[in-house]
Amino acid sequence: MTTAASKLDAYWMPFTANRDFKANPRVISGASGHYYSTDDGTQLYDMFSGLWTSGVGHCHPKIVEAVQKQVAKLDYCMSFQVTNNKAIELADRVTKMAPEGIDHCFFTNSGSESVDTALKIALGYHRARGEGNRTRLIGREKGYHGVNFGGMSVGGIVPNRKIFSAALIPGVDHLRHTLDIARNAFSRGLPEHGIELAEDLERLCALHDGSNIAAVIVEPVAGSAGVIPPPPGYLERLREICDQHGILLIFDEVIAAFGRLGAPFGAQRFGVTPDIITTAKGLTNGVIPMGAVLVSDTVYDAFMQGPENMIEIFHGYTYSGHPVAAAAGLATMDVYDEEGIFEHATALEQHFEDLLHSFADQKHVIDVRNFGLMGAIEMAPREGTPGARGGEAHKKCFWDEKIVVRNGMDTMQFSPFLNSKPDEMEQSFAAVRRVLDSIE
Ligand SMILES: Cc1ncc(COP(=O)(O)O)c(C=O)c1O
C-alpha cells in the first residue's frame, strides 16, 4: 500500500461509499471563486457551491482577510459566562435581517446542532409557560434535519433512520411529504397540487390532541431529499394550524437562509413567519463551521423569568459564538450587502429554471424541480440498482467533465453560486447533458 493510500484508509468519510471512493478518490486541494483545484492542477467547476454552503464563491478575499485578522487577534474565548465582541455583533446583524419579531440568536456549530437546539428550546418554552405536557414533536417524511438524535428523529429520510430505529427519540410523528411526481412532474417553481397535505397536521392534532404537541419542524423547501418545493399555500396553512393549537412552527433554513431563495430567509420569500429558524451553511459562507438558531421575542421572553442569577437554558457548546467563526459570519454578511448578492440570486432564478427544465426530455429523466437557486433532476433508477445511475453521473461529471455535482440516489441536485455567471451555468449544464447522454 502506498503512503497516500494508507493515509486515505484512516479517513472514514461521512455520507460516502468509502470503499468505492477509495478505489478512485476525488480529492480537492484548493479553491478560488467558482472553481476547485486538485494537486495536479486540474480545475473543476463547482455546481453545488460547496455543500449548499458557499454562495459567494470559495476563498472570497474579504472573508479570508477577516478570518486571518481575527485568528491573530482573538483565537478563542470562553463561551459561557463571558463572550466575545464578534459574537455579539453577528447576533445583532443576523436578527436585523430576520423577519420582524425574530430578535434573538443562539449560536451552534452546525445545522444538526441548530436543529437539536431548536427542539430543546421548543420543549423548554412550553415548560416555562406551564405547559410541560407539550412534548410531542412533528417532522415530515423526507425531511432532513441533520444527524443528531433529535434531528434524525424528526427527520424523514429512511436510510438515515434505519439502523438507529430503536434509539430514535420517542413522541415524534410525521406529516406526509409533498413529493407527488404523478401529479406535479416538471413543475416550474411551486407545484400546483398538494395543499391538502397541510391538513395532515390537523389529523395529527386530532390523533395526539394538539395540546400535547410542542413543535412542528419543516424545511420550507426540502433540500437533501431532492429539492421538494411546497405547494402554494401549504406553509401558510401549517402556520394557521399551529396558531390554532398553540404549537411552535420551526423552519429549518440550514439551506434556505442567506439568499438561496432570493431573500435573507425563506420565511420572507414565502411570507410566513415561524417561531424559530435554524441556520448554518450560508451564515459563514461555509468558511468556518457555525450555525445559529433564531427565535421570536415570545419564545425568548418565556425563558427570561425567575431569579436573574439563574441560567435560563442549560444548553450550549464550547464553540458557540466562536470569535473566528463570527468574524467569518460578519464578513459574509458584508459581502451579501455590498455585492447585492441576494438581488443577484433572484435575477438568476429564471435562467437557472430554464436550464434545468431543458432536461425534461432527456432520457431517464422523470422529474425536474426547482425553487430559488435550488434545483434537481430526477432520473428513473436502474432496475435492481437504485442509486447506480446517479452515482455514475456524479463520477463522470467529475472525471470527464471537470464539474462537481451532487447526487442523492438517482436525483442530481444543483446549488449554483448566488453570484453565478450565466455563461458558466450554461457551460456546466451542457456538461451535465453530455454525461446524462452517455450513461445507460
Ligand atoms: C435542512 C438541513 N438541516 C440540517 C442539516 C444538517 O446540517 P449539518 O450537516 O451542518 O449538521 C442540513 C444539512 O444539509 C440541512 O440541509
The ligand as a Gaussian input file, in Angstrom:
#p B3LYP/6-31G(d) Opt

LIG

0 1
 C      -32.218000      21.452000       6.254000
 C      -30.997000      20.918000       6.925000
 N      -30.970000      20.799000       8.247000
 C      -29.890000      20.350000       8.909000
 C      -28.762000      19.986000       8.218000
 C      -27.569000      19.462000       8.955000
 O      -26.523000      20.347000       8.879000
 P      -25.022000      19.871000       9.262000
 O      -24.591000      18.898000       8.218000
 O      -24.259000      21.161000       9.263000
 O      -25.094000      19.266000      10.616000
 C      -28.737000      20.093000       6.831000
 C      -27.545000      19.711000       6.057000
 O      -27.545000      19.679000       4.862000
 C      -29.888000      20.559000       6.164000
 O      -29.935000      20.646000       4.833000

